[in-house]
Amino acid sequence: MQNQVLESKRIFDGKILNLRVDEVKLPNGKETHREIVEHKNGAAILPVDHGMMIFVQQYRDAIGESILEIPAGLVETGEDPKETAERELQEEIGLKPLNLEACGFVYPTPGCCDEKTYVFISNRFDTHRLQADDDEFIQVVKLPIQTVKKMYDHCEFIDAKTVCALGYYFSHHA
């Protein structure tokens, strides 16, 4: 069953997202509004290196706290998500992945947002740093896989792309 969009009104255009309000007709005939975030797609990568997993810790204004997550960023126009994952790992951690295992993609917040995040894993690297974004303040955190597994099992990761990547890793590699 699908809602029928009766009218769409754009209320904001930004650099990474747009906001619109749709008037929709529900399958039962009722009409209502849906607030939709049109967001650029993203790509994320879980680096696994010699028994360690590498994360970034950064402050997230939207939730008002610093969290541990895997490197990620926005897919630029014309860029393949694999290229995004490679670029972000080089910018945030200084490693160039030599292999990428695709884990699929997720919709982090499908109730209101169309963003699709592609998730990858890599376990072979060259050292190669790209210029980091000047508005990101990142701390690199390396943890043994066993520690990460315990943290995962105790629901200590709260970032959706990180939880998905770790779930994939632990179900396919452990």
C-alpha positions as CSV (number, residue, x, y, z in Angstrom):
1,M,0.0,0.0,0.0
2,Q,1.3,3.4,-1.0
3,N,0.4,6.9,-0.1
4,Q,-0.6,9.2,-3.0
5,V,1.2,12.5,-3.0
6,L,-1.3,15.2,-3.7
7,E,1.0,18.2,-3.4
8,S,4.6,18.9,-2.6
9,K,6.0,22.1,-1.2
10,R,9.7,22.8,-0.9
11,I,10.4,24.9,2.2
12,F,14.2,24.9,2.4
13,D,17.2,24.2,0.1
14,G,20.6,23.6,1.7
15,K,24.0,22.3,0.9
16,I,23.5,18.8,2.1
17,L,19.7,18.6,2.5
18,N,16.4,20.0,1.4
19,L,13.1,20.1,3.3
20,R,9.7,19.6,1.8
21,V,6.2,19.1,3.0
22,D,4.0,16.6,1.1
23,E,0.2,16.5,1.3
24,V,-0.6,12.8,1.0
25,K,-3.7,10.7,0.7
26,L,-3.5,7.5,2.8
27,P,-4.7,4.1,1.7
28,N,-7.8,4.6,3.9
29,G,-8.7,7.9,2.1
30,K,-7.6,10.3,4.8
31,E,-5.3,13.2,3.9
32,T,-2.3,14.3,6.0
33,H,1.1,15.9,5.7
34,R,4.5,14.4,5.7
35,E,7.7,16.3,6.4
36,I,10.5,14.9,4.2
37,V,14.2,15.5,4.4
38,E,15.9,15.1,1.0
39,H,19.5,14.3,2.0
40,K,22.6,13.5,0.0
41,N,23.6,9.9,0.1
42,G,26.5,8.8,2.2
43,A,29.2,6.1,2.3
44,A,30.9,4.6,5.4
45,I,33.8,2.2,5.9
46,L,34.8,-0.1,8.8
47,P,38.6,-0.4,8.8
48,V,39.9,-3.6,10.3
49,D,43.7,-3.8,10.7
50,H,45.7,-6.6,12.4
51,G,43.1,-7.4,15.0
52,M,42.1,-3.8,15.6
53,M,39.1,-1.8,14.4
54,I,39.6,1.9,13.8
55,F,36.9,4.4,14.6
56,V,36.6,8.2,14.8
57,Q,35.2,10.1,17.8
58,Q,33.6,13.4,17.0
59,Y,31.0,15.8,18.4
60,R,27.6,15.7,16.7
61,D,25.7,18.9,17.1
62,A,22.3,17.3,16.3
63,I,22.5,15.1,19.3
64,G,24.7,17.2,21.5
65,E,27.4,14.6,22.2
66,S,30.6,13.1,21.1
67,I,30.2,9.6,19.6
68,L,32.3,6.7,18.3
69,E,31.6,5.9,14.7
70,I,33.2,4.5,11.6
71,P,34.6,7.0,9.0
72,A,31.9,8.3,6.6
73,G,30.9,11.1,4.4
74,L,28.6,12.4,1.7
75,V,28.7,11.0,-1.8
76,E,29.6,13.9,-4.1
77,T,27.9,14.5,-7.4
78,G,29.1,11.9,-9.9
79,E,31.1,10.0,-7.3
80,D,30.6,6.3,-6.8
81,P,30.0,5.4,-3.1
82,K,33.2,3.2,-3.1
83,E,35.2,6.3,-4.1
84,T,33.5,8.2,-1.2
85,A,34.4,5.5,1.3
86,E,38.0,5.5,0.1
87,R,38.3,9.3,0.2
88,E,36.8,9.5,3.7
89,L,39.1,6.9,5.1
90,Q,42.1,8.8,3.7
91,E,40.8,12.2,5.0
92,E,39.7,11.0,8.5
93,I,42.3,8.3,9.3
94,G,45.1,8.6,6.7
95,L,44.6,5.1,5.3
96,K,43.9,4.2,1.6
97,P,41.9,1.0,1.4
98,L,43.3,-1.6,-0.9
99,N,40.2,-3.7,-0.8
100,L,36.5,-3.0,-0.2
101,E,33.9,-5.5,0.9
102,A,30.4,-4.1,0.2
103,C,28.0,-4.7,3.0
104,G,25.0,-3.2,1.3
105,F,23.2,0.0,2.2
106,V,20.9,1.3,4.9
107,Y,18.3,4.1,5.2
108,P,19.3,5.6,8.6
109,T,15.9,7.3,9.2
110,P,13.4,6.2,6.6
111,G,10.4,7.7,8.4
112,C,11.3,11.2,7.3
113,C,14.5,11.1,5.3
114,D,15.6,9.6,1.9
115,E,19.3,9.3,2.7
116,K,20.9,6.1,1.6
117,T,24.2,5.1,3.3
118,Y,26.4,2.6,1.6
119,V,28.6,0.5,4.0
120,F,31.9,-1.1,3.3
121,I,34.7,-3.0,5.2
122,S,38.4,-3.0,4.4
123,N,41.3,-4.9,5.9
124,R,44.2,-4.0,3.7
125,F,45.7,-0.5,3.5
126,D,48.4,1.8,2.4
127,T,49.2,4.9,4.4
128,H,48.0,7.9,2.4
129,R,46.4,11.0,4.0
130,L,44.2,13.4,2.2
131,Q,43.4,16.9,3.4
132,A,40.8,16.7,6.1
133,D,37.7,18.9,6.1
134,D,38.4,22.1,8.0
135,D,35.1,21.9,9.9
136,E,35.7,18.4,11.3
137,F,37.5,17.7,14.6
138,I,38.1,14.0,14.8
139,Q,40.0,11.8,17.2
140,V,41.1,8.4,15.8
141,V,40.3,5.5,18.2
142,K,41.8,2.0,17.7
143,L,40.2,-0.9,19.6
144,P,40.9,-4.6,19.7
145,I,38.1,-6.6,17.9
146,Q,37.3,-8.4,21.1
147,T,36.7,-5.1,22.9
148,V,34.5,-3.9,20.0
149,K,32.5,-7.1,20.1
150,K,31.8,-6.7,23.8
151,M,30.8,-3.0,23.3
152,Y,28.6,-4.0,20.4
153,D,26.9,-6.8,22.5
154,H,26.3,-4.2,25.3
155,C,24.7,-1.7,22.8
156,E,27.4,0.9,23.4
157,F,27.4,2.0,19.7
158,I,24.6,4.4,18.9
159,D,25.4,5.5,15.4
160,A,23.3,3.5,12.8
161,K,25.9,3.1,10.1
162,T,28.4,1.8,12.7
163,V,25.9,-0.6,14.2
164,C,25.1,-2.0,10.8
165,A,28.7,-2.3,9.8
166,L,29.6,-4.1,13.0
167,G,26.6,-6.4,12.7
168,Y,27.6,-7.4,9.2
169,Y,31.2,-7.9,10.3
170,F,30.4,-10.0,13.3
171,S,27.9,-12.2,11.4
172,H,30.2,-12.7,8.4
173,H,33.7,-12.6,9.8
174,A,33.6,-13.8,13.4
